[in-house]
């Protein structure tokens, strides 16, 4: 059930988080956007776990802002 809730939140524009789920010592933030054809693309930002908690909120905000910017540029073009 938790995985379904997380997937639903991510689809609504929230950032996905991986806490050493893929590689030890590496955490990551990720998000996605669609092009005009409806294809989905993703962006992942790996961060060493020793720094992750200190910079997580800043990186989340920056990732969201950049994903929104990309989405806007795609639909303007």
C-alpha positions in Angstrom: 0.0 0.0 0.0 2.8 2.4 0.8 4.3 2.0 -2.7 1.0 2.8 -4.3 0.7 6.0 -2.2 4.2 7.0 -3.1 3.6 6.4 -6.8 0.4 8.5 -6.7 2.1 11.4 -4.9 5.0 11.3 -7.5 2.5 11.4 -10.4 1.0 14.6 -8.8 4.4 16.3 -9.1 6.1 15.3 -5.9 9.7 14.3 -6.0 10.7 10.6 -5.6 13.3 9.7 -3.1 15.7 6.7 -3.0 17.5 6.2 0.3 20.4 3.9 -0.6 17.9 1.6 -2.4 20.0 1.3 -5.5 23.5 1.7 -4.3 25.1 1.8 -0.8 26.2 5.3 0.1 24.1 7.0 -2.6 20.7 8.6 -2.1 18.7 10.2 -5.0 15.9 12.5 -5.8 14.0 12.1 -9.0 11.1 13.5 -11.0 9.5 13.3 -14.4 7.9 15.4 -17.2 6.0 14.8 -20.4 6.7 16.0 -23.9 4.0 17.2 -26.3 3.6 13.6 -27.6 2.9 12.3 -24.1 6.2 10.6 -23.7 7.5 10.5 -20.1 11.1 11.5 -19.3 12.8 11.3 -15.9 15.6 13.2 -14.1 17.5 11.7 -11.3 19.9 13.5 -9.0 22.2 11.2 -7.0 23.7 12.6 -3.8 26.2 11.0 -1.4 24.3 9.9 1.7 26.7 11.8 4.0 25.4 15.1 2.5 21.9 14.1 1.6 20.0 15.1 4.8 21.8 18.5 4.9 20.9 19.5 1.3 17.7 17.5 0.6 15.2 20.3 0.8 17.3 22.6 -1.3 17.8 20.0 -3.9 14.1 19.0 -3.9 13.1 22.6 -4.5 15.6 23.1 -7.3 14.6 19.8 -9.0 10.9 20.8 -8.9 11.7 24.2 -10.3 13.8 22.8 -13.1 11.2 20.2 -14.0 8.5 22.9 -14.2 10.8 25.0 -16.3 11.5 22.1 -18.7 7.8 21.4 -18.9 7.0 25.0 -19.7 9.7 25.2 -22.4 8.4 22.0 -24.1 4.8 23.4 -24.3 5.9 26.8 -25.5 8.0 25.5 -28.3 
